[in-house]
Amino acid sequence: MGDFENKEREEVFSKKVRAGKRTYFFDVKATRSNDYYVTITESKKRFEDGQFIKHKIFLYKEDFEKFAEGLTEVVDYIKANQEVVEKRYEPNQEDPAEYAQKDDYSF
C-alpha cells in the first residue's frame, strides 16, 4: 500500500456532468476512517495539443453549508444581473463549436 493508494481514497459515489467543452466530475470519497468528502474536478481538452487539463478542489463536509451559500449567492447575483441561458447537452452530443476546431485548414 504505497503513497499513491493513500492519496486516491476509496470512491463511494460519482456523478459526471458534461457541459459543452468541459466535463465536471463530482466524486464522493472516503478517508481511511470512512469520513466522506467531495472532490470536484473540471476537465477540459486543451486546443493546442489535445491534452486534458484537470482542475480539482476538495470540499469537506464541515464546509458544505458555507460553500453552498456562497455558490448560491454568486449564481443568484449573475442571474439577477445578466441573462443566463443554460444549455442542455444530451449524452454523446458534441458542442457545435468543437466542429470548428476539428476542421483541417490545409493550404
The 8 nearest C-alpha neighbors of each residue, nearest first, counted from 0:
[[1, 4, 2, 5, 3, 6, 7, 8],
 [0, 2, 3, 4, 5, 6, 7, 8],
 [1, 3, 5, 4, 6, 0, 7, 8],
 [4, 2, 6, 5, 1, 7, 0, 8],
 [3, 5, 7, 6, 2, 1, 0, 8],
 [4, 6, 2, 3, 7, 8, 1, 0],
 [7, 5, 3, 4, 8, 2, 1, 30],
 [8, 6, 4, 5, 3, 9, 10, 28],
 [9, 7, 6, 29, 30, 28, 5, 10],
 [8, 10, 29, 28, 11, 7, 30, 31],
 [11, 9, 28, 12, 27, 8, 29, 26],
 [10, 12, 28, 27, 9, 29, 13, 26],
 [13, 11, 27, 26, 10, 14, 28, 25],
 [14, 12, 26, 25, 27, 15, 24, 11],
 [13, 15, 25, 24, 26, 16, 12, 23],
 [14, 16, 24, 23, 25, 17, 13, 22],
 [17, 15, 23, 22, 24, 18, 14, 25],
 [16, 18, 22, 21, 19, 23, 15, 88],
 [19, 17, 21, 22, 20, 16, 88, 23],
 [20, 18, 94, 21, 17, 88, 93, 22],
 [19, 21, 18, 43, 94, 22, 44, 97],
 [22, 20, 43, 18, 19, 42, 17, 23],
 [21, 23, 17, 42, 16, 18, 41, 43],
 [22, 24, 41, 16, 40, 15, 42, 17],
 [23, 25, 15, 40, 39, 14, 26, 16],
 [26, 24, 39, 14, 13, 38, 15, 23],
 [27, 25, 13, 38, 37, 12, 24, 28],
 [28, 26, 37, 12, 11, 36, 10, 13],
 [27, 29, 10, 11, 9, 36, 35, 8],
 [30, 28, 35, 33, 34, 9, 8, 36],
 [29, 31, 33, 34, 32, 8, 35, 28],
 [30, 32, 33, 29, 34, 8, 5, 9],
 [31, 33, 30, 34, 29, 35, 8, 9],
 [34, 32, 30, 29, 31, 35, 28, 9],
 [35, 33, 30, 29, 32, 36, 31, 28],
 [36, 34, 29, 28, 33, 27, 30, 37],
 [35, 37, 59, 28, 27, 60, 58, 29],
 [38, 36, 27, 58, 26, 57, 28, 59],
 [37, 39, 57, 26, 56, 25, 58, 40],
 [38, 40, 25, 56, 55, 24, 37, 26],
 [41, 39, 55, 24, 54, 23, 42, 38],
 [40, 42, 23, 54, 53, 22, 55, 24],
 [43, 41, 53, 22, 52, 21, 51, 23],
 [44, 42, 21, 52, 51, 45, 20, 22],
 [43, 45, 51, 50, 49, 52, 46, 42],
 [44, 46, 49, 50, 47, 51, 48, 43],
 [45, 47, 49, 48, 44, 100, 50, 43],
 [48, 46, 45, 49, 50, 44, 100, 51],
 [47, 49, 50, 46, 45, 44, 51, 52],
 [48, 50, 45, 46, 44, 47, 51, 52],
 [51, 49, 45, 48, 44, 52, 46, 47],
 [50, 52, 44, 43, 45, 42, 53, 49],
 [51, 53, 43, 42, 44, 50, 45, 54],
 [54, 52, 42, 41, 51, 40, 55, 43],
 [53, 55, 41, 40, 42, 52, 56, 39],
 [56, 54, 40, 39, 41, 53, 38, 57],
 [55, 57, 39, 38, 58, 40, 54, 37],
 [56, 58, 38, 37, 59, 39, 55, 36],
 [57, 59, 37, 36, 38, 56, 60, 62],
 [58, 60, 36, 62, 61, 37, 57, 63],
 [59, 61, 63, 62, 36, 58, 35, 37],
 [60, 62, 59, 63, 64, 58, 65, 36],
 [61, 63, 60, 59, 65, 64, 66, 58],
 [64, 62, 66, 60, 65, 61, 67, 59],
 [63, 65, 67, 66, 62, 68, 61, 60],
 [66, 64, 68, 67, 62, 63, 69, 70],
 [65, 67, 63, 69, 68, 64, 62, 70],
 [68, 66, 70, 64, 69, 65, 71, 63],
 [69, 67, 65, 71, 66, 70, 72, 64],
 [70, 68, 72, 66, 71, 67, 65, 73],
 [69, 71, 67, 73, 72, 68, 74, 66],
 [72, 70, 68, 74, 69, 73, 75, 67],
 [71, 73, 69, 75, 70, 74, 68, 76],
 [72, 74, 76, 70, 75, 71, 69, 77],
 [73, 75, 71, 77, 76, 72, 70, 78],
 [76, 74, 78, 72, 73, 77, 71, 79],
 [77, 75, 73, 79, 74, 78, 72, 80],
 [76, 78, 80, 74, 79, 75, 81, 73],
 [79, 77, 75, 81, 76, 80, 83, 82],
 [80, 78, 76, 77, 81, 75, 82, 74],
 [81, 79, 77, 78, 76, 82, 75, 83],
 [82, 80, 78, 77, 79, 83, 76, 84],
 [81, 83, 78, 84, 80, 79, 77, 85],
 [84, 82, 78, 85, 81, 77, 79, 80],
 [85, 83, 86, 82, 78, 87, 81, 77],
 [84, 86, 83, 87, 82, 18, 88, 19],
 [85, 87, 84, 88, 18, 19, 83, 89],
 [86, 88, 85, 89, 18, 19, 17, 84],
 [89, 87, 92, 86, 90, 18, 17, 19],
 [88, 90, 92, 91, 87, 17, 93, 18],
 [89, 91, 92, 88, 17, 93, 16, 87],
 [92, 90, 93, 89, 88, 17, 94, 19],
 [93, 91, 89, 90, 88, 94, 19, 95],
 [94, 92, 95, 91, 97, 19, 88, 98],
 [93, 95, 19, 96, 97, 92, 20, 98],
 [96, 94, 97, 98, 93, 99, 19, 92],
 [97, 95, 94, 98, 99, 100, 93, 20],
 [98, 96, 100, 95, 99, 94, 101, 93],
 [99, 97, 101, 100, 96, 95, 102, 94],
 [98, 100, 97, 101, 102, 96, 95, 103],
 [99, 101, 97, 98, 102, 96, 46, 103],
 [102, 100, 98, 99, 103, 97, 104, 96],
 [101, 103, 99, 100, 104, 98, 97, 105],
 [104, 102, 105, 101, 100, 99, 106, 98],
 [103, 105, 102, 106, 101, 100, 99, 98],
 [106, 104, 103, 102, 101, 100, 99, 98],
 [105, 104, 103, 102, 101, 100, 99, 47]]
